[in-house]
Amino acid sequence: MKKALYLLFITSASLLAQSTDYYDSINQMTGDNLEEALHNIIKDHNEFSYSSAKQILKSSDQDPTNNANIMLVYKGISIDKNDFASNMETDFWNREHVWAKSHGSFQNYGDLGAYSDAHNLKPCDASVNSSRGYKDFDNGGMQHSEATDCYYTTNTWEPRDEVKGDIARIIFYMHTRYSGDTGEPNLNVVDFTNTFPNAQMGKLSTLLEWNEQDPVDAFERRRNDVIYDWQNNRNPFVDYPELANLIWNESDLNTIQFVDVNLGNNAPNEDDTQSINAEITTNISSSVTSATLVWGTSWYELNNEVVMSSLD
């Protein structure tokens, strides 16, 4: 049986490629128009209880090298999935609200929606979760005694380098997903800290930097896929990190174009070798120096990639 092959090209210059009609409505958009269009795509997701969210995290944040374990977001270690801090065991894991639930009074809107949205939840060491509390995100401060790759001040929290982009993209998702629709909070990412208890999280400029410094990896893509299977909505900033700059950094749409894409075999069998050639052009000052081809058997399971070679 033959399966459809879905392709996505990623270049060294920012590229918004369309692999499915899921994002068709955002084509050529920037700024507030783009933000609104994304909101309309990801709103009205399938909601699950806060208790069910624990089960989602056991799958979405599973240790890729040990399926009995779960990865802790700030400590970066792997522990048994069953070591849940139901009785506040300090070295067990619980659910961290990345967008702190007190920044928008999630509890006022019930146990669903923003409160239990798995895109905003990460497994976290219980005592480290308490240390982070409702702090905004920014660089600097004292080294944390337990999560030693994290730093903090009275009002801010700096996560370890390996998840800074993950955190930023979660905050961007929450801002975009929850815009004050009936029965939902109106969340806003802002460029300052000390925002508690307002429905705000900062610091935007730092989060935009983290989005660039820590690119999306296979763990984050898989997490997005797992949560999509449950909630039927995606984090667009994981699929296309460049969307953040198109909304908040007033970036222009990229001028990269695929003039021609040729498949060596338009109807390959399962064991056939396939060649793919693409001509990529740009009219910006910097040239396209590399391209990565990502593919899979469905548009939300693009789990394979290879760096393409230039023929020049």
C-alpha positions in Angstrom: 0.0 0.0 0.0 1.3 3.4 -1.0 1.2 6.3 1.4 1.1 10.0 0.6 4.4 11.8 1.3 4.2 15.2 2.9 7.2 17.5 2.4 8.3 20.6 4.2 11.4 22.7 3.3 13.1 24.7 6.0 15.8 27.2 5.0 18.4 29.1 6.8 16.4 32.3 6.2 12.9 32.3 7.7 10.4 30.4 5.7 6.6 30.1 6.2 5.9 26.9 4.2 2.4 25.5 4.0 2.2 21.7 4.4 -1.6 21.5 5.0 -4.8 23.5 4.9 -4.6 23.8 8.7 -2.7 27.1 8.3 -4.1 28.1 4.9 -6.0 31.1 6.3 -2.8 32.8 7.6 -1.1 33.1 4.2 0.6 36.5 3.7 -0.5 37.8 7.0 1.5 39.7 9.7 0.8 41.6 12.9 -2.7 41.7 14.5 -4.3 40.1 11.4 -2.0 37.1 11.7 -2.6 36.9 15.5 -6.4 36.9 15.0 -6.3 34.3 12.3 -4.2 32.0 14.4 -6.6 32.5 17.3 -9.5 31.4 15.1 -7.5 28.3 14.1 -6.6 27.1 17.6 -9.6 28.1 19.6 -12.4 25.8 20.7 -10.1 22.9 21.3 -11.2 19.6 22.8 -11.1 20.2 26.6 -10.0 17.7 29.2 -10.0 17.9 33.0 -6.9 18.9 34.9 -6.7 15.3 36.1 -6.7 14.1 32.5 -4.0 16.6 31.6 -1.7 14.5 33.8 -2.2 11.5 31.6 -1.6 13.6 28.5 1.8 14.8 29.9 2.9 11.3 30.6 2.8 10.8 26.8 3.7 14.2 25.5 6.8 14.7 27.7 7.9 11.1 27.8 11.6 10.4 28.0 12.6 9.5 24.4 15.1 7.0 25.7 12.9 5.4 28.4 9.1 5.2 27.9 8.6 4.5 31.6 9.9 7.9 32.5 9.0 11.6 32.0 11.3 14.6 31.5 11.2 17.4 34.0 11.2 20.8 32.3 13.5 22.9 34.6 15.8 20.2 36.1 16.2 18.4 32.8 16.2 15.0 34.4 14.1 11.9 33.8 12.0 10.3 36.5 9.4 7.5 36.7 6.0 8.6 35.3 4.3 7.1 38.4 6.3 9.4 40.8 3.6 12.0 40.8 3.5 14.4 43.8 -0.1 13.6 44.8 1.0 14.2 48.5 3.4 17.1 47.6 6.5 14.8 47.6 9.2 17.3 46.9 11.2 15.2 44.5 8.2 13.9 42.6 6.7 15.7 39.6 3.6 17.8 39.2 2.0 20.0 36.6 3.7 23.4 36.0 1.5 26.1 34.5 4.1 27.8 32.2 1.7 30.8 31.9 1.2 31.0 35.7 -2.5 30.4 36.4 -2.6 33.4 38.8 -1.8 35.7 35.8 -5.3 35.8 34.6 -7.1 34.0 37.5 -7.7 30.8 35.5 -9.6 29.3 38.4 -12.4 31.9 37.8 -13.1 30.2 34.5 -13.4 26.7 35.8 -11.3 23.5 35.7 -11.1 23.4 31.9 -9.9 25.8 29.2 -6.8 27.7 30.2 -6.5 25.9 33.5 -6.1 22.4 32.0 -4.7 23.2 28.5 -1.9 20.7 28.0 0.0 23.0 25.7 0.6 25.2 28.8 1.5 22.4 31.2 4.9 20.8 31.7 6.1 18.1 34.1 8.1 19.8 36.9 9.8 18.8 40.1 7.3 19.8 42.8 9.7 21.9 44.9 11.1 23.7 41.8 7.6 24.4 40.7 7.0 26.2 44.0 10.2 28.1 43.5 9.2 29.4 40.1 5.8 30.3 41.4 4.2 33.0 39.4 7.4 34.7 38.3 7.7 36.3 34.8 10.4 35.1 32.5 13.6 37.0 31.9 17.4 36.5 32.1 19.5 36.9 35.2 19.5 36.4 38.9 20.8 33.8 41.4 21.5 30.2 40.5 18.7 27.9 41.8 20.0 25.4 44.3 18.1 22.5 42.9 17.5 23.3 39.2 21.1 24.5 38.9 20.8 25.5 35.3 18.0 28.0 36.2 18.3 31.5 37.6 15.8 33.7 39.5 15.1 37.0 41.0 12.2 38.2 43.2 10.1 38.6 40.0 11.7 36.6 37.2 12.7 33.1 36.3 15.3 32.1 33.7 14.9 28.4 32.6 17.8 26.2 31.4 19.1 27.0 27.9 17.7 23.8 26.4 14.1 24.8 27.0 14.1 28.5 26.7 12.6 28.3 23.2 10.0 25.8 24.4 8.9 28.2 27.2 8.7 31.2 24.8 6.6 29.3 22.3 4.2 28.2 25.1 3.8 31.8 26.2 3.1 32.9 22.6 0.5 30.1 22.3 -1.3 31.2 25.4 -1.4 34.8 24.4 -2.8 33.8 21.0 -5.2 31.1 22.2 -6.9 33.1 25.0 -8.1 36.5 23.8 -11.1 37.2 26.0 -13.7 35.0 24.2 -16.8 34.3 26.3 -15.8 32.3 29.4 -12.1 32.7 28.8 -9.4 35.0 30.0 -7.8 37.7 27.9 -4.0 37.0 28.1 -1.3 39.4 27.0 2.4 38.9 26.7 4.1 42.2 27.6 7.7 43.6 27.5 8.1 44.1 31.2 8.1 42.0 34.4 6.4 42.1 37.8 3.1 41.6 36.1 1.3 39.6 38.9 -1.7 39.4 39.3 -2.6 40.9 35.9 -3.5 38.7 33.0 0.0 39.4 31.6 3.3 37.6 31.3 6.7 39.0 30.4 9.2 39.7 29.1 8.4 39.7 25.5 11.7 40.9 24.1 13.5 38.2 26.1 11.1 35.5 24.9 11.6 36.5 21.3 15.3 36.1 21.8 14.8 32.7 23.4 12.6 31.6 20.5 15.6 32.3 18.2 18.3 30.9 20.5 16.7 27.6 21.2 15.1 26.2 18.0 12.3 23.6 17.9 13.7 20.1 18.3 12.2 16.6 17.8 11.0 16.4 21.4 9.0 19.6 21.1 7.6 18.6 17.7 6.5 15.2 19.1 4.9 16.9 22.1 2.9 19.2 19.8 1.7 16.1 17.9 0.7 14.2 21.0 -1.3 17.1 22.4 -2.9 17.7 19.0 -4.2 14.1 19.1 -6.0 14.8 22.3 -7.0 18.5 22.0 -7.3 18.8 18.2 -5.4 22.0 18.2 -1.7 22.8 17.7 0.8 25.3 19.0 1.5 27.2 15.8 4.8 28.6 17.1 6.2 25.1 17.3 5.2 24.4 13.7 6.4 27.8 12.5 8.6 29.6 15.1 9.0 32.5 12.7 5.3 33.5 13.3 6.4 35.2 16.6 8.5 37.7 14.7 5.8 38.3 12.1 3.4 39.2 15.0 5.6 41.0 17.5 8.8 42.1 15.7 7.1 43.8 12.7 9.1 41.5 10.4 8.2 41.5 6.8 7.1 38.4 5.1 10.0 36.4 3.8 10.9 36.7 0.2 12.1 33.2 -0.3 10.4 31.4 -3.2 10.5 27.9 -4.5 10.7 28.4 -8.3 10.7 24.7 -9.1 10.5 21.4 -7.1 11.1 18.2 -9.0 10.6 14.7 -7.8 12.8 12.0 -9.4 9.8 9.6 -9.2 6.3 10.9 -8.9 4.9 7.5 -7.8 7.6 5.7 -5.8 7.1 2.3 -4.3 7.9 1.8 -0.6 11.5 0.6 -1.2 12.3 3.0 -4.1 15.1 5.6 -3.8 13.7 9.1 -4.3 15.6 12.2 -5.5 14.2 15.7 -4.9 15.5 18.9 -6.4 14.4 22.4 -5.5 15.4 25.8 -6.9 15.2 28.4 -4.1 15.4 32.1 -4.8 15.4 35.2 -2.6 15.7 38.9 -3.2 17.0 39.8 0.2 20.6 40.8 0.8 21.5 37.5 2.5 21.5 34.4 0.4 19.9 31.0 1.3 22.9 29.0 2.5 21.2 25.8 3.4 17.9 23.9 3.3 16.5 21.0 5.3 13.9 18.6 3.8 11.4 17.3 6.4 9.0 14.6 5.5 6.5 12.1 6.9 3.4 10.1 6.1 1.0 12.7 7.5 1.3 16.5 7.8 1.5 16.5 11.6 4.0 13.6 11.8 7.0 15.1 9.9 9.5 13.0 11.8 12.3 12.6 9.2 14.7 15.2 8.0 17.8 15.5 5.8 20.0 18.5 5.0 19.9 19.1 1.2 23.1 19.6 -0.7 23.6 22.7 -2.9 24.4 22.0 -6.6 26.1 25.4 -7.0 
